[in-house]
Amino acid sequence: MPKRLKQTTTATEILTTKDIEIGNNINISQALNRAPGVFMQSGALNTNRLTIRGIGSRNLFGTSKIRAYFKDIPLTNGSGETTIEDFELNAIARINISKGATSSIYGAGLGGTIILNPKNSLLNTSNASAEVSFGSFGLLKKTLSFNHGNSRNSFNGIYSDTESDGFRDNNNYRRQTITLSSNHYVNENNELTFLGSYVDLKAFIPSSINEDDFINNPSAAAFTWQQSQGFEDSQRGIFGVTWKHRYHSKLEHITSLFTSFRNGYEPRPFNILEENTFAYGIRSRFLGTFKVAEKDLKYSVGGEYFKDRYTSKTFENLYQDFPAGTGSVEGDLLSNFKEDRSYYNLFFEADYRISEKLSADIGLNFNQTNYKLNDRFPVTSDNPDQTGTFRFDGIFSPKFGVVFSASDHLNLYSSISHGFSPIALSETLLPDGQINNNLEPETGWNYEIGLRTQLLNNRIQIHTALYRLDVRNLLVARRTGDDQFIGVNAGQTLHDGLELTINSTFIDTEELTLTSFFNLSLNDYKFEEFIDGDNDFSGNDLTGVPSNIMNAGINFSSSLGLYGNINFQHVGEQPITDSNSLFSESYTLTNLKIGFKRRVLDKITLNIFYGIDNIFDEAYASQILINARAFGGNAPRYFYPGNPVNYYAGVNVNYSF
């Protein structure tokens, strides 16, 4: 266990390249779901919802209330929504996950923070690799990568092209990505890093289906999505430059400038959405050390400013007026909005070693968020002008934690921290077109105690955490139409949980390595107070979160080049409705991967692999749509069916210059 991880006062998970490579190289959810407290539901490669300790479960589509960064570049937009599933897995070296409202320097997000760390370019190294993998449901993926570096400058590039027909109807998928990075050591005190990523995605959308189809015809798409041939067509790019300056051995300064864009076109049965986002910002911090009472105090202080402009138009979808098979047809304009969204964070964190056995850290984040909406659609009696502004009061989020090193092999920690989740501008709009300035952002306090220990000469590593997350001003998306929602502050939730991780090394020799992992999340999440209209759901289980999640696996590698793993995931039942009248069934998935990796010539390394997911062909819901409503006399569509048993295989050839 890394020393810095042993000394932290927060529940932090680090997924390494080896952790990412345990499963397939297509879907990031497999890697994330092996972290206790983290659960990513995946209805399709482009349809996901990520929750951490239950936060984000009430978001109907996509991920919200969890902050994410690509190194120092924010991936979370101005409305608090995050997309990470379209990044190329082969371009990611490490994933850092901070759980709960514990990260002052990354925005004090209520659910936590995920940082994707791209593979760095390497100095004094030159190599190139090509990989081809294929599998069930028409899967075909091609990847090319290169690295070239001398003593001062290095360049790294990765291109990928992923195609799949999908298990379900209307499920075709095509994604192309380019990731570029470079490091430049100007002199002993200055370093520049450039990072860029571009994603071009077109993915058809099968959507959720009702219970009867889920049981009897899970490969079917939702009828209206099939008829309209609904899809998502988007292009997304991010670019950042980071300057790192070292003043002296105890003070350095890191500044990042970044920009990003996303263009999207999405025909849905109820309308066609055209959207564009352009964002830019700066993040700067000082990291230093100084003496207090002859003890080192390490600190980080700085700020982050982010601004994005989001424009959206919706059009009629006239697919029903044309012969079957035509698909979506754009009609008259229905809405035309421009949103300007901005925030800034000021942050401070300090770590002080009080004695040989006791350390403490404190943190403070201040956030100010603003929205401005410009309704550019002609005003009529049926279309009121929705132009307006929404400004949050500034939010202070403190944290405090201590670590007690009882011995070289046992660390106990405790922390108290505050966080918040911003309100999406769309949630502030009332049916009459006015902006509801009375809404409050969700806020919460996270209370946690835990221990980290190593046994048998570090062959067994154990981390356990017991926490309570108390969330106030619960924001509920109350549906008013097929694609219309309003935000309502409706109560309070309590997230009580226990997390346990055990990593073991059974054999560690030059000839053979045999390890195992086990983690468990026990979730007791309740609506402490939840009154929505005439309904009182107080005391019910929180919707859309499993009661428990267990992951376990065994990994091996040998000096002959053989490697492999088998891993299991058990997911408990989940409430589908706020009334708790309907639950999804629990399920267990078993996945297997084996391979051969070895240098076959002086400069060539060969890696051949084969994997099977869902070996026992378990029928399960890989994502649920909570509180789905029935329209037009049809049954509500709660379920996204998971893939049945499926395989993948591939070969990678790496050449060192």
Secondary structure as the mmCIF struct_conf table of DSSP 4:
data_model
#
loop_
_struct_conf.conf_type_id
_struct_conf.id
_struct_conf.beg_label_comp_id
_struct_conf.beg_label_asym_id
_struct_conf.beg_label_seq_id
_struct_conf.end_label_comp_id
_struct_conf.end_label_asym_id
_struct_conf.end_label_seq_id
HELX_RH_AL_P HELX_RH_AL_P1 LYS A 3 LYS A 6
TURN_TY1_P TURN_TY1_P1 GLN A 7 GLN A 7
BEND BEND1 THR A 9 THR A 10
STRN STRN1 THR A 12 LEU A 15
HELX_RH_AL_P HELX_RH_AL_P2 THR A 17 ILE A 20
TURN_TY1_P TURN_TY1_P2 GLU A 21 ILE A 22
BEND BEND2 GLY A 23 GLY A 23
BEND BEND3 ASN A 25 ILE A 26
TURN_TY1_P TURN_TY1_P3 ILE A 28 ILE A 28
HELX_RH_AL_P HELX_RH_AL_P3 SER A 29 LEU A 32
TURN_TY1_P TURN_TY1_P4 ASN A 33 ARG A 34
BEND BEND4 ALA A 35 ALA A 35
TURN_TY1_P TURN_TY1_P5 PRO A 36 GLY A 37
STRN STRN2 VAL A 38 ALA A 44
TURN_TY1_P TURN_TY1_P6 LEU A 45 ASN A 46
STRN STRN3 THR A 47 ILE A 52
TURN_TY1_P TURN_TY1_P7 ARG A 53 GLY A 54
STRN STRN4 ILE A 55 ILE A 55
TURN_TY1_P TURN_TY1_P8 GLY A 56 ARG A 58
BEND BEND5 LEU A 60 GLY A 62
STRN STRN5 THR A 63 SER A 64
BEND BEND6 LYS A 65 LYS A 65
STRN STRN6 ARG A 67 PHE A 70
TURN_TY1_P TURN_TY1_P9 LYS A 71 ASP A 72
STRN STRN7 ILE A 73 PRO A 74
STRN STRN8 THR A 76 THR A 76
TURN_TY1_P TURN_TY1_P10 GLY A 78 SER A 79
BEND BEND7 GLY A 80 GLY A 80
STRN STRN9 GLU A 81 THR A 82
TURN_TY1_P TURN_TY1_P11 GLU A 85 ASP A 86
BEND BEND8 PHE A 87 PHE A 87
HELX_RH_3T_P HELX_RH_3T_P1 LEU A 89 ALA A 91
STRN STRN10 ILE A 92 LYS A 99
BEND BEND9 GLY A 100 ALA A 101
HELX_RH_3T_P HELX_RH_3T_P2 SER A 104 TYR A 106
TURN_TY1_P TURN_TY1_P12 GLY A 107 GLY A 107
STRN STRN11 GLY A 109 GLY A 109
BEND BEND10 LEU A 110 GLY A 111
STRN STRN12 GLY A 112 PRO A 118
HELX_LH_PP_P HELX_LH_PP_P1 LYS A 119 SER A 121
TURN_TY1_P TURN_TY1_P13 LEU A 123 ASN A 124
STRN STRN13 SER A 126 GLY A 135
TURN_TY1_P TURN_TY1_P14 SER A 136 GLY A 138
STRN STRN14 LEU A 139 GLY A 149
BEND BEND11 SER A 151 ARG A 152
STRN STRN15 ASN A 153 SER A 164
BEND BEND12 PHE A 167 ARG A 168
TURN_TY1_P TURN_TY1_P15 ASP A 169 ASN A 170
STRN STRN16 TYR A 173 ASN A 187
TURN_TY1_P TURN_TY1_P16 GLU A 188 ASN A 189
STRN STRN17 ASN A 190 PHE A 204
STRN STRN18 ILE A 209 ILE A 209
HELX_RH_AL_P HELX_RH_AL_P4 GLU A 211 ASN A 216
TURN_TY1_P TURN_TY1_P17 PRO A 218 SER A 219
HELX_LH_PP_P HELX_LH_PP_P2 ALA A 220 ALA A 222
HELX_RH_AL_P HELX_RH_AL_P5 PHE A 223 SER A 228
TURN_TY1_P TURN_TY1_P18 GLN A 229 GLN A 229
STRN STRN19 PHE A 231 HIS A 248
TURN_TY1_P TURN_TY1_P19 SER A 249 LYS A 250
STRN STRN20 LEU A 251 PRO A 267
BEND BEND13 PRO A 269 PHE A 270
STRN STRN21 ILE A 272 VAL A 292
TURN_TY1_P TURN_TY1_P20 ALA A 293 GLU A 294
STRN STRN22 LYS A 295 ASN A 317
HELX_RH_3T_P HELX_RH_3T_P3 TYR A 319 ASP A 321
BEND BEND14 PHE A 322 PHE A 322
TURN_TY1_P TURN_TY1_P21 ALA A 324 GLY A 325
STRN STRN23 GLU A 330 ARG A 353
BEND BEND15 SER A 355 LYS A 357
STRN STRN24 LEU A 358 ASP A 375
BEND BEND16 PHE A 377 PHE A 377
HELX_LH_PP_P HELX_LH_PP_P3 PRO A 378 VAL A 379
BEND BEND17 SER A 381 ASN A 383
STRN STRN25 GLY A 388 ARG A 391
HELX_LH_PP_P HELX_LH_PP_P4 PHE A 392 GLY A 394
STRN STRN26 ILE A 395 SER A 407
TURN_TY1_P TURN_TY1_P22 ASP A 408 HIS A 409
STRN STRN27 LEU A 410 SER A 421
HELX_LH_PP_P HELX_LH_PP_P5 PRO A 422 ALA A 424
HELX_RH_3T_P HELX_RH_3T_P4 LEU A 425 THR A 428
STRN STRN28 LEU A 429 LEU A 429
TURN_TY1_P TURN_TY1_P23 PRO A 431 ASP A 432
BEND BEND18 GLY A 433 GLY A 433
STRN STRN29 ILE A 435 ILE A 435
TURN_TY1_P TURN_TY1_P24 ASN A 437 ASN A 438
STRN STRN30 GLU A 442 LEU A 455
TURN_TY1_P TURN_TY1_P25 LEU A 456 ARG A 459
STRN STRN31 ILE A 460 GLY A 481
TURN_TY1_P TURN_TY1_P26 ASP A 482 ASP A 483
STRN STRN32 GLN A 484 ASP A 508
BEND BEND19 THR A 509 GLU A 511
STRN STRN33 LEU A 512 ASP A 532
TURN_TY1_P TURN_TY1_P27 GLY A 533 ASP A 534
STRN STRN34 ASN A 535 ASP A 536
TURN_TY1_P TURN_TY1_P28 SER A 538 GLY A 539
BEND BEND20 ASN A 540 ASN A 540
STRN STRN35 ASP A 541 ASP A 541
HELX_LH_PP_P HELX_LH_PP_P6 LEU A 542 LEU A 542
TURN_TY1_P TURN_TY1_P29 THR A 543 GLY A 544
BEND BEND21 SER A 547 SER A 547
STRN STRN36 ASN A 548 SER A 558
TURN_TY1_P TURN_TY1_P30 SER A 559 LEU A 560
BEND BEND22 GLY A 561 GLY A 561
STRN STRN37 LEU A 562 VAL A 571
STRN STRN38 GLN A 574 PRO A 575
BEND BEND23 THR A 577 THR A 577
TURN_TY1_P TURN_TY1_P31 ASP A 578 SER A 579
STRN STRN39 PHE A 583 SER A 584
HELX_LH_PP_P HELX_LH_PP_P7 GLU A 585 SER A 586
STRN STRN40 TYR A 587 ARG A 599
BEND BEND24 LEU A 601 LYS A 603
STRN STRN41 ILE A 604 ASP A 613
BEND BEND25 ASN A 614 ASN A 614
TURN_TY1_P TURN_TY1_P32 ILE A 615 PHE A 616
STRN STRN42 ALA A 621 ILE A 624
TURN_TY1_P TURN_TY1_P33 ILE A 626 ASN A 627
TURN_TY1_P TURN_TY1_P34 GLY A 632 GLY A 633
HELX_LH_PP_P HELX_LH_PP_P8 ASN A 634 PRO A 636
STRN STRN43 PHE A 639 PRO A 641
HELX_LH_PP_P HELX_LH_PP_P9 GLY A 642 ASN A 643
BEND BEND26 VAL A 645 VAL A 645
STRN STRN44 ASN A 646 SER A 656
#
